[in-house]
Amino acid sequence: MNLENTQVQMRKGILELCVLHIISRGEVYASDMIIELTTAKIMVVEGTLYPLLTRLRKAGLVEYKWVESNSGPPRKYYQITEKGLEFLDQLIETWDGLIKSTRKITSKTSS
């Protein structure tokens, strides 16, 4: 078994939650999301983020608007929808339950 592969899969599993949470804090540009996710050690590249953003948009969880930029072409800023907020709340509830369950199991020592 490859440890690095398992770690990558664990990070990918929580990517949707993290992206929705970032967007829920206010309008955000994709490059800023990549910076925050990378800083938090949730390795993300454009090839991973943009398809996820498209899926979230098609599901009605996020939307975007174009904003003119002084330094180049217009930028696409993402914002969460009401449906997205409800979905995020459910993901957070699930995540909290997983943390609790995982800690319960991993805190036990061998007998």
QUIPEBEL-V407056 format. One record per residue. N is the residue number from 1. SS is DSSP state (H for helix, E for strand, L for the rest). PHI is phi in radians with two decimals (* if undefined). Layout:
((N:SS:PHI) (N:SS:PHI))
This chain:
((1:L:*) (2:L:-1.74) (3:H:-1.05) (4:H:-1.05) (5:H:-1.10) (6:H:-1.10) (7:H:-1.10) (8:H:-1.08) (9:H:-1.12) (10:H:-1.12) (11:H:-1.13) (12:H:-1.07) (13:H:-1.12) (14:H:-1.87) (15:H:-1.06) (16:H:-1.04) (17:H:-1.03) (18:H:-1.13) (19:H:-1.12) (20:H:-1.08) (21:H:-1.14) (22:H:-1.04) (23:H:-1.17) (24:H:-1.15) (25:L:-1.41) (26:L:2.52) (27:L:-0.93) (28:E:-2.55) (29:E:-1.54) (30:H:-0.98) (31:H:-1.07) (32:H:-1.18) (33:H:-1.11) (34:H:-1.05) (35:H:-1.07) (36:H:-1.12) (37:H:-1.15) (38:H:-1.20) (39:H:-1.05) (40:L:-1.42) (41:L:1.18) (42:L:-1.76) (43:L:-0.98) (44:L:-2.49) (45:L:-2.16) (46:H:-0.96) (47:H:-1.14) (48:H:-1.69) (49:H:-1.23) (50:H:-1.10) (51:H:-1.10) (52:H:-1.12) (53:H:-1.06) (54:H:-1.12) (55:H:-1.10) (56:H:-1.11) (57:H:-1.17) (58:H:-1.12) (59:L:-1.42) (60:L:1.40) (61:L:-1.57) (62:E:-2.38) (63:E:-2.45) (64:E:-2.45) (65:E:-2.42) (66:E:-1.55) (67:E:-2.20) (68:E:-1.07) (69:E:-2.10) (70:L:-1.30) (71:L:-1.97) (72:E:2.65) (73:E:-1.20) (74:E:-1.01) (75:E:-1.91) (76:E:-1.67) (77:E:-1.88) (78:E:-1.67) (79:E:-2.46) (80:E:-1.51) (81:L:-1.65) (82:H:-1.06) (83:H:-1.06) (84:H:-1.14) (85:H:-1.12) (86:H:-1.12) (87:H:-1.11) (88:H:-1.07) (89:H:-1.00) (90:H:-1.18) (91:H:-1.11) (92:H:-1.11) (93:H:-1.07) (94:H:-1.11) (95:H:-1.06) (96:H:-1.04) (97:H:-1.14) (98:H:-1.13) (99:H:-1.07) (100:H:-1.06) (101:H:-1.13) (102:H:-1.12) (103:H:-1.11) (104:H:-1.07) (105:H:-1.30) (106:H:-1.36) (107:L:-1.48) (108:L:-1.36) (109:L:-1.76) (110:L:-1.20) (111:L:-1.61))
